[in-house]
Amino acid sequence: MSNSLEAHGALAPNPTRRTILRGGSTLLAASSVLPLARGFHPGGSGVIKVGLVGCGGRGTGAAYNALMAGEDVKLWAVSDAFRERMEDSLLTLLGKPELAGRIDVAPQRRFEGLHGYLGVIDTCDVVLLATPPFFRPAHIRAVAEAGKHLFAEKPVAVDAPGVRSVLESAQMIKSKGKTLVAGLCYRYENAKRETIRRIHDGAIGRVLSAQTTYNTSGLWHQGRKAHWSELEYQVRNWLYFNWLSGDHITEQHIHSLDKIAWVMKDRYPAKATSTGGRSQRTEAKYGNIYDHFSTVYEWEDGTKCFSSCRQWNGAASDVSDHVLGERGVAHLMSASIEGASPWRNDSEEPDDMYQNEMDALFASIRDGKPIYDGDIMAKSTLMAIMARMSAYSGQTITWDQALASVEDLTPQGYAEGFPEVAPVPIPGVTTFS
Ligand SMILES: NC(=O)c1ccc[n+]([C@@H]2O[C@H](COP(=O)([O-])OP(=O)(O)OC[C@H]3O[C@@H](n4cnc5c(N)ncnc54)[C@H](O)[C@@H]3O)[C@@H](O)[C@H]2O)c1
């Protein structure tokens, strides 16, 4: 099959998204027209069948870590919008000698196109979701309805209707006794766990404020090929379209924001005031996202977090988080504490957060003790979206306003396969809805 997928072929947009976000579901209707592999009998073989949706860099890495979590884990099905991404990912995994015997993805379990996730969900026990975030709410809802275990990469939505949908789906997964692990991977790094445990135990006293920074360089761009449809172009360059990525504050800086929410014992800020714009990435090829944001978050009790993120080439990089308390300062990235109870992580044990999260996921399935990351993954996504809403509109946005927002970033023309790029937001002109 050609790598160039036509907008109305395998890359036909999922028409169900808006329906799902409104609370209904037409997934069964959608699946009834798809050629799905059937005949799966969960739990019979002692093998945990894993399926991957979104076979890019992170998806391939997540599949690798899943397979390294035990000999009973098998990669059983894959899906990607583009056949060559799926095949490249399988080739990468098959090239790892340590995975010998753990990959059994027969051709009929390689599902190409935007509806392929249904085939993966249908045939596997555990589903790894690693597509661009726009698709996550619909994919998570399908996993929830099918009652499968879930690993969901961050962020899990790009707008508030997506967040509300994910909150509902996550509850559904929980009520079915299934495990739900989020790709908020720092939560699975032992050094961060110990640092934040100490903060919670009072090592720096009452938390007064935090500073979190994700200043890094620009990311990849795939260019444009003449035979790509507009939809294919945007999906291949998903980082730069806010309907697909949620903007870089949601796509990347969520890691930093989630760490601060964790420090705050999973209490989320009451409001955010943010400034942002495009200084470097001003060309049309960079779609409609910003390249910098600077935000002040404030909690009900007055605690503040000063957050900044930018993706600029040729500028200083800094990825760090510092928590100021009444009796000391904690540095999360270096896992150290200064002040009344000084401490520095000096463990030499392996501490690969990506491996740790998969080890925890599969152990929870084997032990019958489900993990539930559903609320934090949705709320940390909203914490990022709330700041983006503030920067785009130029207004202070409260948590309640953000959660109730009706803004649906799905572009005009998406259902027809020709998404229109919304204008770059202008603070003070762009309205919050
Ligand atoms: N936890 C982390 O540290 C971390 C690191 C990198 C990326 N991520 C997250 O993982 C996700 C993927 O990022 P990536 O870097 O792997 O991107 P990527 O572009 O390398 O991979 C995305 C893949 O999804 C495919 N795809 C797009 N739409 C699809 C659809 N509807 N159905 C099936 N496949 C589809 C693309 O063709 C591509 O192969 C993002 O949400 C990103 O934020 C997390």
The ligand as an SDF file (V2000), in Angstrom:
LIG
                    3D

 44 48  0  0  0  0  0  0  0  0999 V2000
    6.4060   10.5800   28.0970 N   0  0  0  0  0  0  0  0  0  0  0  0
    7.3280   11.0960   27.3280 C   0  0  0  0  0  0  0  0  0  0  0  0
    8.4380   11.3740   27.7720 O   0  0  0  0  0  0  0  0  0  0  0  0
    7.0420   11.3480   25.8720 C   0  0  0  0  0  0  0  0  0  0  0  0
    8.0970   11.5420   24.9770 C   0  0  0  0  0  0  0  0  0  0  0  0
    7.7960   11.7660   23.6390 C   0  0  0  0  0  0  0  0  0  0  0  0
    6.4680   11.8120   23.2260 C   0  0  0  0  0  0  0  0  0  0  0  0
    5.4710   11.6300   24.1210 N   0  0  0  0  0  0  0  0  0  0  0  0
    4.0540   11.6860   23.6990 C   0  0  0  0  0  0  0  0  0  0  0  0
    3.7820   10.5330   22.8940 O   0  0  0  0  0  0  0  0  0  0  0  0
    2.8750   10.8710   21.8550 C   0  0  0  0  0  0  0  0  0  0  0  0
    3.5320   10.5380   20.5110 C   0  0  0  0  0  0  0  0  0  0  0  0
    4.7110   11.3050   20.3590 O   0  0  0  0  0  0  0  0  0  0  0  0
    5.9040   10.8090   19.4060 P   0  0  0  0  0  0  0  0  0  0  0  0
    7.0750   11.6330   19.7560 O   0  0  0  0  0  0  0  0  0  0  0  0
    6.0090    9.3470   19.4350 O   0  0  0  0  0  0  0  0  0  0  0  0
    5.3580   11.2940   17.9790 O   0  0  0  0  0  0  0  0  0  0  0  0
    5.6210   10.6210   16.5630 P   0  0  0  0  0  0  0  0  0  0  0  0
    5.1890   11.5920   15.5350 O   0  0  0  0  0  0  0  0  0  0  0  0
    7.0120   10.0750   16.5150 O   0  0  0  0  0  0  0  0  0  0  0  0
    4.6210    9.3710   16.5800 O   0  0  0  0  0  0  0  0  0  0  0  0
    3.2300    9.4890   16.4680 C   0  0  0  0  0  0  0  0  0  0  0  0
    2.7650    8.3470   15.5800 C   0  0  0  0  0  0  0  0  0  0  0  0
    1.3380    8.2920   15.5820 O   0  0  0  0  0  0  0  0  0  0  0  0
    0.9020    8.0640   14.2450 C   0  0  0  0  0  0  0  0  0  0  0  0
   -0.4820    8.5150   14.1520 N   0  0  0  0  0  0  0  0  0  0  0  0
   -0.9480    9.7740   13.9850 C   0  0  0  0  0  0  0  0  0  0  0  0
   -2.2950    9.7790   14.0810 N   0  0  0  0  0  0  0  0  0  0  0  0
   -2.6700    8.4910   14.2870 C   0  0  0  0  0  0  0  0  0  0  0  0
   -3.9200    7.8550   14.4760 C   0  0  0  0  0  0  0  0  0  0  0  0
   -5.0680    8.5450   14.5240 N   0  0  0  0  0  0  0  0  0  0  0  0
   -3.9460    6.5090   14.6330 N   0  0  0  0  0  0  0  0  0  0  0  0
   -2.7980    5.7940   14.6150 C   0  0  0  0  0  0  0  0  0  0  0  0
   -1.5790    6.3580   14.4520 N   0  0  0  0  0  0  0  0  0  0  0  0
   -1.5280    7.6840   14.3140 C   0  0  0  0  0  0  0  0  0  0  0  0
    1.8910    8.8090   13.3920 C   0  0  0  0  0  0  0  0  0  0  0  0
    1.8900    8.3760   12.0630 O   0  0  0  0  0  0  0  0  0  0  0  0
    3.2020    8.5100   14.1230 C   0  0  0  0  0  0  0  0  0  0  0  0
    3.7920    7.3230   13.6600 O   0  0  0  0  0  0  0  0  0  0  0  0
    2.5500   12.3500   22.0590 C   0  0  0  0  0  0  0  0  0  0  0  0
    1.3900   12.4990   22.8130 O   0  0  0  0  0  0  0  0  0  0  0  0
    3.7270   12.8830   22.8360 C   0  0  0  0  0  0  0  0  0  0  0  0
    3.4140   14.0040   23.6250 O   0  0  0  0  0  0  0  0  0  0  0  0
    5.7340   11.3800   25.4360 C   0  0  0  0  0  0  0  0  0  0  0  0
  1  2  1  0
  2  3  2  0
  2  4  1  0
  4  5  1  0
  4 44  2  0
  5  6  2  0
  6  7  1  0
  7  8  2  0
  8  9  1  0
  8 44  1  0
  9 10  1  0
  9 42  1  0
 10 11  1  0
 11 12  1  0
 11 40  1  0
 12 13  1  0
 13 14  1  0
 14 15  2  0
 14 16  1  0
 14 17  1  0
 17 18  1  0
 18 19  2  0
 18 20  1  0
 18 21  1  0
 21 22  1  0
 22 23  1  0
 23 24  1  0
 23 38  1  0
 24 25  1  0
 25 26  1  0
 25 36  1  0
 26 27  1  0
 26 35  1  0
 27 28  2  0
 28 29  1  0
 29 30  1  0
 29 35  2  0
 30 31  1  0
 30 32  2  0
 32 33  1  0
 33 34  2  0
 34 35  1  0
 36 37  1  0
 36 38  1  0
 38 39  1  0
 40 41  1  0
 40 42  1  0
 42 43  1  0
M  CHG  2   8   1  16  -1
M  END
$$$$
